[in-house]
Amino acid sequence: MAKVKKLIFTQLPTAKEIQEQVFLGDAAHKFAAFRYVFTLQGVQLVQSKQLIYINGFGLVFTVTGSSQQDVSDTLRKLNSRLTWTVAK
């Protein structure tokens, strides 16, 4: 997670980390996450990165919106629709 944060903040030096309150996953599939705000071409954006390593693979969900509420609502909707099944 620290390496991902470092990469993001190197690429977006004006980005500011803010508290992430919405996490994807369930008790068996816990995501690490962080949220930040930045300005791109004069537009302020909020972005959440949600990461999990499972079965040797890394999954990253990136949700970007114009407000913290938009990002939180999208993450909640996504999480309510995630279904974990055993790989065959």
C-alpha positions as CSV (number, residue, x, y, z in Angstrom):
1,M,0.0,0.0,0.0
2,A,2.8,2.4,0.9
3,K,4.4,1.9,-2.6
4,V,1.1,2.6,-4.3
5,K,0.6,5.8,-2.3
6,K,4.1,7.0,-3.0
7,L,3.5,6.5,-6.7
8,I,0.2,8.4,-6.7
9,F,1.5,11.3,-4.7
10,T,4.7,11.5,-6.9
11,Q,2.5,11.7,-10.0
12,L,0.0,14.1,-8.4
13,P,2.2,16.3,-6.2
14,T,-0.8,18.6,-5.4
15,A,-2.9,15.7,-4.1
16,K,-3.9,15.6,-0.5
17,E,-4.8,12.5,1.4
18,I,-8.1,12.4,3.2
19,Q,-9.7,9.8,5.4
20,E,-11.2,6.8,3.7
21,Q,-14.3,5.6,5.5
22,V,-15.8,3.2,2.9
23,F,-14.0,-0.1,2.3
24,L,-14.9,-2.8,-0.2
25,G,-15.0,-6.5,0.7
26,D,-16.3,-8.6,3.6
27,A,-14.8,-10.3,6.6
28,A,-13.0,-12.8,4.5
29,H,-11.9,-10.3,1.8
30,K,-10.6,-7.2,3.4
31,F,-9.4,-4.4,1.1
32,A,-6.8,-1.8,2.0
33,A,-7.8,1.6,0.8
34,F,-6.9,5.3,0.7
35,R,-8.6,8.4,-0.6
36,Y,-7.3,11.7,-1.8
37,V,-8.4,14.9,-3.4
38,F,-6.6,16.7,-6.3
39,T,-7.2,19.2,-9.0
40,L,-6.9,18.3,-12.7
41,Q,-7.2,21.0,-15.4
42,G,-9.0,23.2,-12.9
43,V,-11.5,20.6,-11.7
44,Q,-11.4,19.3,-8.2
45,L,-11.7,15.5,-8.0
46,V,-11.9,12.9,-5.2
47,Q,-10.5,9.5,-5.8
48,S,-10.5,6.3,-3.8
49,K,-8.1,3.3,-4.4
50,Q,-9.3,0.0,-3.0
51,L,-6.7,-2.8,-3.1
52,I,-6.7,-6.5,-2.3
53,Y,-4.3,-9.3,-3.0
54,I,-6.0,-12.7,-3.3
55,N,-4.8,-16.0,-4.8
56,G,-1.6,-14.3,-6.0
57,F,-3.3,-11.6,-7.9
58,G,-3.7,-7.9,-7.0
59,L,-7.1,-6.2,-7.6
60,V,-7.4,-2.4,-7.6
61,F,-10.7,-0.6,-7.8
62,T,-10.3,3.1,-8.5
63,V,-13.4,5.3,-8.0
64,T,-13.3,8.9,-9.0
65,G,-16.0,11.6,-8.5
66,S,-16.6,15.2,-8.0
67,S,-17.3,14.9,-4.3
68,Q,-16.6,12.7,-1.4
69,Q,-20.3,11.8,-1.2
70,D,-20.3,10.7,-4.9
71,V,-17.3,8.4,-4.3
72,S,-18.7,7.0,-1.0
73,D,-22.1,6.3,-2.6
74,T,-20.5,4.5,-5.6
75,L,-18.3,2.4,-3.3
76,R,-21.3,1.4,-1.2
77,K,-23.2,0.4,-4.3
78,L,-20.3,-1.5,-5.7
79,N,-19.7,-3.3,-2.4
80,S,-23.4,-4.4,-2.2
81,R,-23.0,-6.0,-5.6
82,L,-19.7,-7.8,-5.1
83,T,-20.0,-11.6,-4.9
84,W,-17.1,-13.7,-3.9
85,T,-17.1,-17.3,-5.2
86,V,-14.5,-20.1,-5.0
87,A,-12.3,-20.2,-8.1
88,K,-12.6,-23.5,-10.0
